[in-house]
Amino acid sequence: MALVELRDVVKTYPPTTRGGDPVVAVDHVDLDIHEGDVFGVIGYSGAGKSTLVRLVNALEPATSGRISIAGTDLTTLPERDLRRERLGIGMIFQQFNLFSSRTVAGNIAYPLHVAGRPRAEIRARVDELLGFVGLADKATQYPEQLSGGQKQRVGIARALATAPRLLLADEATSALDPETTHEVLDLLRTVNRDLGITMVVITHEMDVIQNLATKVAVMEQGRVIEQGEVFEVFSRPEHPASRRFVSTVIKGVPSPDELAGLRARHHGRIVTISFHDGGAAQAEVFVELARAGIAFELVYGGVNDIQGRAFGHLTLSLEASDQVIDETLARLRERVEIVEAA
Ligand SMILES: Nc1ncnc2c1ncn2[C@@H]1O[C@H](COP(=O)(O)OP(=O)(O)OP(=O)(O)O)[C@@H](O)[C@H]1O
């Protein structure tokens, strides 16, 4: 059984203009998030990612469908029981959402006070968490005295205070510079691996998916249009919309503007070849092109590394007769994916 199960979940909001249509923020979504997963949710702004997380956190009720966590259906629980369920879910935010009037220790202690834990237990737990996130020397400081990365560490410690099974992160590194992002991602990886906490990570940043997520779902207009292992979805996106999204974040695929530039500068036929895992196929392609007498020039390309597995795209300008190129591409298409620029 999945830790988090969404079945046919819909969330609509009232129309934003008089006489307008309701806004369908989440549209018939099915998801299974298993214990130990770091489940990335990606998509353009307005795709419904944040709404989805608010539903999982039971901060808002779904319009229809079923959301269950460890077998408990949130959609039928009374508010009193929902409060208990929320203690099992930690949440971190883009803008950290710390209390500026409380010290670092006070922020981390807050959910434990709300849960009514004894003072001695709270003190011991806060000390433990301060050590875990590397801020043991900052206990008495206030958020404004901290850097962005340190603030997010406090946010993570606070989210972990009640020992949740599930941690939800909504654009948790989007306000941080690249170096700090990597430090926070390292910490989140430790949270997942060493504490065994399942995570749902909403992001528009490739870095986060590449370095942290194990599974990924792509959302568009409220729907999950594609989901699976990160490597599979990023190296072979199937849905046209996820291809579009993936091509904006991975290296090596020319944008429509770049393609227009390539076409203007090169006389040959422009093709983009996709390679997965390893260089053998690349060498075969070059040998085959040369053997067919096709003159080729590498005009664009890049290689992506996702958790130790590589995939890449090379764009070539090919010059030979159309017939020779067509026959050669047909042979190569049995082994690699080739897209020709229109
Ligand atoms: N409280 C609300 N009332 C009305 N419409 C809302 C509300 N919250 C979200 N929406 C609408 O639902 C849709 C999905 O929004 P949501 O914030 O979930 O998307 P998102 O993918 O998280 O985008 P972003 O990355 O910009 O946060 C949008 O059309 C948004 O305008």
The ligand as a Gaussian input file, in Angstrom:
#p B3LYP/6-31G(d) Opt

LIG

0 1
 N       -7.522000      30.064000      -3.212000
 C       -7.703000      30.077000      -4.536000
 N       -8.807000      30.666000      -5.092000
 C       -8.987000      30.666000      -6.432000
 N       -8.138000      30.118000      -7.330000
 C       -7.029000      29.538000      -6.840000
 C       -6.742000      29.476000      -5.432000
 N       -5.547000      28.836000      -5.266000
 C       -5.126000      28.497000      -6.500000
 N       -6.008000      28.915000      -7.440000
 C       -5.894000      28.704000      -8.901000
 O       -5.663000      27.321000      -9.119000
 C       -4.708000      27.130000     -10.164000
 C       -3.515000      26.320000      -9.648000
 O       -2.773000      27.119000      -8.742000
 P       -1.520000      26.602000      -7.909000
 O       -1.035000      27.725000      -7.043000
 O       -1.865000      25.323000      -7.248000
 O       -0.472000      26.305000      -9.067000
 P        1.107000      26.072000      -8.942000
 O        1.427000      25.039000      -9.947000
 O        1.464000      25.792000      -7.542000
 O        1.677000      27.450000      -9.399000
 P        2.894000      28.301000      -8.766000
 O        4.124000      27.539000      -9.138000
 O        2.782000      29.613000      -9.460000
 O        2.634000      28.363000      -7.291000
 C       -4.347000      28.507000     -10.674000
 O       -5.166000      28.790000     -11.771000
 C       -4.685000      29.403000      -9.503000
 O       -5.008000      30.696000      -9.953000

